[in-house]
Amino acid sequence: MNAQKQHSGETRSREEFQKAPEEIRELVKSVLQEERQVMHMRTRPDIHKNILQNIKRLVQ
Amino acid sequence: MILEKLVIENFRQFRGRQEIFFSTIKERNVTLVHAENGFGKTALLNALLWGFYGHDGLTEDLPKKENIIHEGVAARCKNPASTAAKVTIWFSHDNEKYRLERELTLEQERLDSKKTDVTLEQSTDGMALPVQFAQKKIFTLMPFGISEFLFFNGEGIEHLAREENSAKITEAIRQMLGLKLLETGIEDLRHQSVLGKLRAELRERTSEEKAAKIDEQMKVDDEIVEWNKRKETNQKNIVATDSEVAMINAKLELNREAHHLQTRRTELETQQSAHNEHLAAVTKRLGQIVAEDSYALFAGDLVKRGREIVNKLRSEGKIPARVLNTFLKELLDSHCCMCKRHLDDGSAERKAVEELMTYAGDQQFNSAVGALDNALGRIEEGAEHTRKALQETNAARLKILDDLKLIREELADIHQKIGGKADEEIYKLEEAREKLLLKQRELVAEQARIDLRLEEFVKRREELRKEIQDITDNEADAQKAQRRLNAVEESARLLERLLEIETGELRPVLNKEIEEHFHNIIGIGYWAKLSDDFKLKIMKRINVSDTDDDAAPSEEREVALSQGQRQVTSLVFIASLVALARRRSEIPTIIKGLTGSEYPIVMDSPFGQLAQFRPGVARWIPELASQVIIFVSSTQFEGAVATELKKSKRIGRRYYLTYHGPNIHPDAKRELQIGKDTVTVYFEEKREEFTEIQELES
């Protein structure tokens, strides 16, 4: 949140994220993208199915 | 999100087509709508909420929610299919332009007014394209959970500053700052339909040994789900009991006979909770001292013995050594003394030097004793320091315990006095309160038991996860299934770490933000803070000595707030959250959606009970939010608010509502003096009532 972080373009969570293996980063990104689409809906149809598909696509 | 324009057609008391252009200029970000009581401020707020969320968005205080279409229009209607109420909102969000339209025909209203038609268009390169699943998109742009923090009746928001609403506050923080996305991501990855399915796939393909462990892991997971449900229910019961106690407290406070005793009790209970927090911190500090430094206290004998040895060596002249054995050895090896005499084998000179070797000091021994001497000194110093720290911390602990004892005694006394009142109503309230307190204690104890069980199961789950991972599969399919399982578990753990980091970093920033704005609006003396579990507290410092000296010892105490103070606190919290969300949108993060965003604040009558805080609110809220829309009556506006807004030059656009009807609200004026203009706002109309929106040129 501070100015230094804003200048360097890195936050602690981004640093932590970058430390993870690429496969995990991709998986987390895909999960968050799926969640982003439905996160404010009361019912969230297909979210689990979609996440499962992403896992199977990304982890071979 | 920045609101640009609102068009209302036949919505509630707004007859025909009415429109408002909101100010979008950052330096003049306030849009003012002047409206006397009963003229339609609440209906206007509800028009916006209905536009975004339909029936579910309407505020609780709106009567007859099923009647959306203007009564007169509906009564005269000849074709229910073509008569409708409509709200259209133009807005921008993250540099995209949108047009939202919600419509309800009279035909549909008669069937079910909750079912409305909603369309959303997004402008791209000048082309307006319809957005599929409009309502879903709206929820994504502005989550329903945060709407009560952005569109609200100022007089009804004081509940946010009540402790029992900390869950709502936590939810709003998480939603507005993007943390909710991480939480749901973790939940969904660990869901039976994801993790559970992957486990089942692995179980089918793996060895019997591993399958048995997977079975056990599934059972442990079921237990965790079950215990989490119990925890949630228990937490809800705690919140419900707290609010029942608060209700009884309020009733007792309103009762003339019990008023003073109850006020004192509230004060004491606030002190008690602050003391308990302080006690926990001091006890923790004591534990730290004992764990980290107390060895020095038990090393007294060792230090004494060490000192004796060092002193003996010193008295024998062995330290510091007068001559070093390494130096004598060099002389003997070179067969030449420092006085240039030869040290031949068997010579008297050589014998003399060899004799010197018997009491010559060893360099390493010399250094070791020096280091030992130094260490003994440090241990002695450390012991003294630790003894002092222990004494002081323990004295502080005992003082808190004494204070707590006094508080408890006084509370017990108050309970007896209130319970002993002749008034039957007071007696019954006190008795009900006592029962609730007992229930509260049981629930809190139950919570601790649940937490313990959960901790055990979570630990076992982790053990099993490692054990399963360590059993290598022979089949390629089983290996792939294990890899997928590992990836899901690792992803969930990464998300947990990200959530922890984000929450940890945001809390102090938000805290600082709230504290600063609270100070600006309320002034000196009080300050606001968010506790670790996001409870919003207002604190003050009180002198705990008998002197008036500024340097005299003082303590932080939580303040029991009045309704007006709670209202300001809630306003400050909302504005701080909106300001932080706005700043957070500028910070890069791993994915779009984790960021915050710009949001407007739409306030109906925000200056109601604020009295002395009105200028602060009028001045600072527009500084914090990107856009502020205020619906205000003349009694709330005239004076301090008008002066402050004029001074800050924040007003971008101004409107007023005119009311046409048979009767006028007793507090309402027929004419308003707004700046240099005098405008007529009430028109007698016998046939039906309706409201119109008029722009004010200023």
Boltz contact constraints between the chains, C-beta under 6 A:
constraints:
  - contact:
      token1: [A, 1]
      token2: [B, 505]
      max_distance: 6.0
  - contact:
      token1: [A, 1]
      token2: [B, 509]
      max_distance: 6.0
  - contact:
      token1: [A, 9]
      token2: [B, 588]
      max_distance: 6.0
  - contact:
      token1: [A, 12]
      token2: [B, 501]
      max_distance: 6.0
  - contact:
      token1: [A, 13]
      token2: [B, 498]
      max_distance: 6.0
  - contact:
      token1: [A, 13]
      token2: [B, 501]
      max_distance: 6.0
  - contact:
      token1: [A, 13]
      token2: [B, 502]
      max_distance: 6.0
  - contact:
      token1: [A, 14]
      token2: [B, 590]
      max_distance: 6.0
  - contact:
      token1: [A, 16]
      token2: [B, 497]
      max_distance: 6.0
  - contact:
      token1: [A, 17]
      token2: [B, 590]
      max_distance: 6.0
  - contact:
      token1: [A, 20]
      token2: [B, 494]
      max_distance: 6.0
  - contact:
      token1: [A, 24]
      token2: [B, 490]
      max_distance: 6.0
  - contact:
      token1: [A, 24]
      token2: [B, 491]
      max_distance: 6.0
  - contact:
      token1: [A, 24]
      token2: [B, 494]
      max_distance: 6.0
  - contact:
      token1: [A, 27]
      token2: [B, 487]
      max_distance: 6.0
  - contact:
      token1: [A, 27]
      token2: [B, 491]
      max_distance: 6.0
  - contact:
      token1: [A, 28]
      token2: [B, 491]
      max_distance: 6.0
  - contact:
      token1: [A, 28]
      token2: [B, 494]
      max_distance: 6.0
  - contact:
      token1: [A, 29]
      token2: [B, 591]
      max_distance: 6.0
  - contact:
      token1: [A, 31]
      token2: [B, 185]
      max_distance: 6.0
  - contact:
      token1: [A, 32]
      token2: [B, 181]
      max_distance: 6.0
  - contact:
      token1: [A, 32]
      token2: [B, 185]
      max_distance: 6.0
  - contact:
      token1: [A, 32]
      token2: [B, 591]
      max_distance: 6.0
  - contact:
      token1: [A, 35]
      token2: [B, 181]
      max_distance: 6.0
  - contact:
      token1: [A, 35]
      token2: [B, 184]
      max_distance: 6.0
  - contact:
      token1: [A, 35]
      token2: [B, 185]
      max_distance: 6.0
  - contact:
      token1: [A, 36]
      token2: [B, 593]
      max_distance: 6.0
  - contact:
      token1: [A, 39]
      token2: [B, 181]
      max_distance: 6.0
  - contact:
      token1: [A, 39]
      token2: [B, 184]
      max_distance: 6.0
  - contact:
      token1: [A, 40]
      token2: [B, 139]
      max_distance: 6.0
  - contact:
      token1: [A, 40]
      token2: [B, 140]
      max_distance: 6.0
  - contact:
      token1: [A, 40]
      token2: [B, 143]
      max_distance: 6.0
  - contact:
      token1: [A, 41]
      token2: [B, 136]
      max_distance: 6.0
  - contact:
      token1: [A, 41]
      token2: [B, 139]
      max_distance: 6.0
  - contact:
      token1: [A, 47]
      token2: [B, 188]
      max_distance: 6.0
  - contact:
      token1: [A, 48]
      token2: [B, 191]
      max_distance: 6.0
  - contact:
      token1: [A, 48]
      token2: [B, 193]
      max_distance: 6.0
  - contact:
      token1: [A, 48]
      token2: [B, 194]
      max_distance: 6.0
  - contact:
      token1: [A, 51]
      token2: [B, 188]
      max_distance: 6.0
  - contact:
      token1: [A, 51]
      token2: [B, 194]
      max_distance: 6.0
  - contact:
      token1: [A, 52]
      token2: [B, 194]
      max_distance: 6.0
  - contact:
      token1: [A, 55]
      token2: [B, 484]
      max_distance: 6.0
  - contact:
      token1: [A, 59]
      token2: [B, 483]
      max_distance: 6.0
  - contact:
      token1: [A, 59]
      token2: [B, 484]
      max_distance: 6.0
  - contact:
      token1: [A, 59]
      token2: [B, 487]
      max_distance: 6.0
